[in-house]
Amino acid sequence: MRLTSFTDFGLRMLMRMAGDPERAFSTAELAVEFGLSRNHLAKIMQRLAQAGIVETRRGGGGGAILARAPDEISIGEVVRHLEAGQALVDCFPGSATACSLDGRCRLKSCLHAAEQAFLAALDRQMISEIALESRTIPGAPG
């Protein structure tokens, strides 16, 4: 199974946020820390907020904070939200490509079962289990 970079980056952000769950993080700060596009991270943060995984606040002291405790957010939940609309193979629902073997293919059910097993395994793992510790940057105040 391969996750999109959208999901990869979203998981990285949540791992960092889970390491300091009381703190609000800006997308600009996370972009610098991970060397990623701020604009791209803002889109991911928006999707996470729509899913109720993070809460965002504007203004001074604003940023994003986890909407629930890190041990209440499963990796499977995050992957489902961030991978929504991404079919595992072209013949799965959500894909624009029609299957040329429709009605004769037995591979689709095998792959669907594998995808469900993959997500079930991720449902058993919480963001708290993969949290990143805060990094102390030499020369930074604090």
Steps between C-alpha positions, in 0.01 A plus 500: 500500500628845417372818659494834319742774601191690623443230762871462576532873574177498703628216715831683554313811616286296740804313633660834585180642650452185711846554649379829651119470502427812705681728256362670188708454184498726196527351152794734441685354798429141394600579142840625615552206736425241231631692198162491326274749323295714738218520247486120467501454878219757533283286270575191706428686824168613357404140417601388851287780649200400285540145633501622862855381560644847559353836596632817344509846653574830330682801638761541771573171669318327216593193309384140511458278800382140526122486543530190721766336710769326288398163644149553363605553137576185304737498206229315305255787550757748372589288197131454408441877509815600315480220242128558431438475127829317435415157362752222569472388138327650198201268518402590858211737570615861484719438198424658164614186316253222429615141541530313172457171690184605680302197607788256439777631724568338836797724577283793611357313800846379603641853486198641682553249783870594518414870513253437784759297693754782451258760637394272787865470605535880490179534706680322785783755503451842654676824411636504857705190418687675221531847657819693427680659790563872489830587337729751661662708231849623600503877553121527512340672798330278747 
